[in-house]
Amino acid sequence: MDSLAREARDALVQRGERLRSRTRPVAVREVEGPLSEAEREELLAIEAALTRIAVGQFGRCEQCGGAMGRHRLRAIPEARFCMTCSALRR
């Protein structure tokens, strides 16, 4: 696994743990309410990105199959589409 994939995996795992912790009791406060729809979607995107990393598909656009670029992946490690395909999907 290259350094970008390791960096992305670490960031994604940390974000996923932070989201999951919102649904567990914390010593000084009650359990927070369930995750919002946006948080659930973010968690699903994180889990999908971790799967892509595990199977060696990280960094490839799901639509065109092209490389997504290091800057995009550093900014949005859970991104599924390259900039061109992402713009076309809007």
N, C-alpha and C positions, 0 to 999 in steps of 0.2 A: 504494500500500500504506500502510495507516495505521501509526501509531507502535507500537501493540500488536503488530501482525503483524511489524513489523521487529524489535521487541524479542524476540518469540518465536522468529523465524527465527535471530537471532544466538545466542540461548541454545541452541536445538536443534542448530545447526551445531557449536557448541563442545562440547556433550555427545557428539554423534556422532563428532567427531574424537577426543575422549578415548577413547571405546570402541574405535574402529578402531585407535588407536595401540597398544592392548594386544596386537594381533596382529602388530605389526611389530617388527623388531629395534631395540633402543635401545643406544646406544654402550657403556654400562657394564654391561649385563646381557643375558642370553639372552632369546630370545623367550618371552614368557609363554605359558602354555597357551592353548588355544582359549577363546573366550568361553563363559561359562556360558549355560544356557538362558534365564535371566532377562535377561542382558545382550544376547543375540540378540533377544529379544522387545522389549527397550527400544530397540535399534537399529532394528528394523522399525517400531516406533511413531514414532520420531523421523523416519524417512524418509517415512512416510505423512503425518505432520504437515507436513513440508516440502513435500510434493506438494500438500496442501490449501492451504497458503499460496500456492504458485505459481499455482494455478488459481483462486484467489479464494474458496475454500470454508472458509477458516479461521474458526473461531468459531461454526460452525453445528453443531448436534447431528446426528449421523448417523441417529438414530432418529426424532426428532420434527421436525427441521428448524429448531427455534427457536434463538435466540441463547444462547450458553453463559455469558456474563457475563465481564467483565474480570478479576475476582478469581480465578475458576477458571482462566482461561487464563494468568494470570500465575503461578499456583501450579503448574499442570500444562499446559504449552503443547501437549503431545501428546494431551490429552484428546479423546476422540471423542464423548462423550455429555455432555449437560447433567446437572446434579445430580439432577433428578427421574428422568430416564431411567436414569442410572447406578444409582440406588437401586433402581429396578424390575428391573434386570438381575441383581441379587444373589439 
